[in-house]
């Protein structure tokens, strides 16, 4: 599927694109959620949009695992399970939990689906094809990277899901007012859901101890940090003194 050389070139290319996206997103708002505008073209209901955007990576990772001659390797199977737990939630549970029926531009949905598929190629390519066969020995389960990374991954997933729930329940049915999210990690950052997701993928990079994982963590930050900055500015303007900007940061507690 990949040679180590072509895979490294692939990762370098993805890292370079991530840096470009990071800069661009400080000037262009991705047109979904709070920043939706009609200029992004044809739209789809957000429930279907999130499903179409997230499910390709869930399926692609399963296919990469199934076609690999390493599919019975227990440590690699553990990586797969952790990865798929996240994307099962994002593909099949999160869309059903959304309240209301806002719109998502098809172009955002399709770009997200392509990117997610590329992420499956990064993670699945490394885990099931490119990594040396003996890279993950039987004692990897008790290694510091696996233990620390798994704790970080699960903590990030908890924060992400909890924060989405806080946002989802800010309004009662029929209420159209705007509210500042509070509680959980919102005590430290205005985009606690993004902090949780970034933490997950830092944890995954650590538990797999891979450049592929590190590049995806970089991609996650590049995609979410500019959006978190815009949300922070929006909340600062809308809620004024209610937001303690000296204490509450954008996406990284105490840092940014």
N, C-alpha and C positions, 0 to 999 in steps of 0.2 A: 504493500500500500504506500508506505513512505520509506525512503532511505533516511538514515540519520542526517545526512547533509541537506536533503530537500526539506525535511521537517524543521531543521534549524532555520533555514531560509524562510519557511512559512511563519515561524514564530517571530522572526525579526521583522518580517513584513507586517504582521498583525500588531506588533508593538509600535512600529512607526505610524501606522494608521490610527492607533489609539491616541497617540500624542497629537496628531492632526485633528482628530475628532474633539479631543479635550479643548483645544484652542478654539475651534469653530463654534462649539456649543456655548461659549461665553458671549457669542455675538448673535446666535440664532437659537430661538426656543424651539425644541422639539414639540410639534403641535398636537399634544394629547394632554388630557387631564386639565389642570389649571391653565395651561397655555394653548388650549385648542383654538384654532382660528380656521375659517373657511378657506383660506388661501392654500391649504395643504391638499385640496382637491376632494375626490369622492371619499365617502366615509362608510364605516360599518359600526354596528352596535358594539359597545365596548366589551360585552360579555363574549361575543364571538371573536372580536378582535384579539383579546388577550389569549384566548384558546389557540387561534391560528398562529399567533406570534410565538407561543411557548411550546406547543406540542411537538414541533419538528425536532428540537434537541432531545426531547424525551425518547422519541422513536429512533432517531439517528444513533444515540448512544447505545440503545439496546441492540441495534443491528451491528454496530461495530464490535460489541461484546460477543454476540452470537457467531459472527463470522471469524472470530479470532480463535487460534488454537490454544489460547491461554484462558478460555472462558471458565475452566474449572479451578483456576488458581484462586485460593481463598482470599488472599489479601487484595488482589485486583477485584474480586467480586465484592469485597467490602467497600472499596472505592466506588464501584458502580452503584451499590445500594444507597450510599450517602448522596451521591450525585442525583440519582433518580428520585429519591425522597423529595429533594428540593423541587425538581421539575414536575413531579406528579402533583405537588401542591399548587405550583404556579399554573399548570395546564388544566387541571380538572377540579380543583377546589376553589382557588382564588377567584376565577371568573364567576363562579356561582354565588360567591359571597358579595359581589358588587351590588350596591344599591343604585336604583335608578337605571336609566338607559341613556347614558351620554354617548357621544360619537367619537370614534377614532379614525383618523385618516388611513386609508388603505396603504399609502406609501410608507407610513410609519410602521404599520403591521408587517408589511413585506420586508422592509429593511431589518426589522427586529428578527423576523424568521430566518433571514439569510445569516445575520450575525450569530444567532443561536446555533444554527447548523455548523457554522465555522468553529464555534466553541466546542461542539461535540467532536469535531475533527481534531481540535487541539488536545482535549482531554482524553478522548478515546484513542486517538492516534498514539499518544505517549504511553498510556497505561497498557493498551492491548497489543501494540505493534512495535513501537520504537524503543521503549525502555529495554535495557538488557534483560534477558530472561531471568537472571539471578539477582536483579537489582533489588527486588522486594523478597527478602528471605523470610522464612517462617517466623523469625523473631521480630519482624517488623511490627506486629501487633503490640508488642511491649516496648517499642522504641519511643524515645522522647518526641520526635516529630509527629508520629501517628497519634500518640496520646494527647499532646498539647494541641495539635491541629484539629483533632476531632472535637475536643472540648470547645475550641474557638468556633468551629463550624456550627455545632449545635447551639451554642450561645447566640451566634449571629442569626440563625434560623428562628430561634425563640423571639429575639428582639424584632426581627422583620415581621413575623406573624402578629406579635402583640401590637406593634406600632400600626400595622395596617388595620387591625381591629379598632384601635383608638380613633384613627381617622374616620373609619367607616361609621362609627357610632357618635360622631360629633353632632349630627343632626337627627332630630326625630322626624318621622314621616310628615311631609308637607312643609317642613321648615326650610327656608332658603337663606337664612342668615349665615354669616361666616364666623368661624370660631378658631381660636388658637389651640392646637393640640397640646395636651398636658398629660403628665404622668409618664411612667416608664422612662425610657431614654429621652423622651421629649424634655425632660428636666435639664438635659445637657446639650441637645442639638435640635434644630427645628425640622430636620429630615431624619428622624430616628429610624424610619423604615429603610432608608438608603444606607444609613450606618450599619444596620443589621445585615443587609445584603452584602455590603463590602466586607464586613467581618467574616461572613460565611466563606467567601472565596479566598480571603487571606488564609483562613483555616484550612481550606482545601489544598491550597498551594503548599502549606506546611505539611499536612498529613501525607500528601503524595511526594513531597520534597522534589518538586519538578518545576522547570522553567515554563512548561505549558500552563501549570496552575498559576504561576506568578504573572504570566502575560494576561491571563483572564482576570486576575485581581486588578491589574493595571487597567484593563478595559472597563471593568466595573466602575472603578474610580473615575476614569476619564468620561464615562457616560453620565454618572450620577452627580459628581461634584459640581459641575457648572449648573445643573438643574437645582441642586440644593442651594447654591448661592442665589439663584433667582428667587427661589421660594423664601429664603431668608430676607431678601430685600422687600419682597411683597408683604411678608408678615410685619416687617419693621415699619413700613409705610401705613399698613392697615391697623395695626394694634398698638403702635406707639409705645407708651410706658408699660403696657402689659407684658411686653417682651423684654426681658432683661438681657440686653445685648452684651453686657460686660461678662455675663456668666454663660449664656446659651450661645453655642456656636452653630455652624452650618451642618456639617456632616461628621466631623471628627471631634469628640469631646475634648475640651480644654485646648484644642489646637487650631481648628479651622471650621 
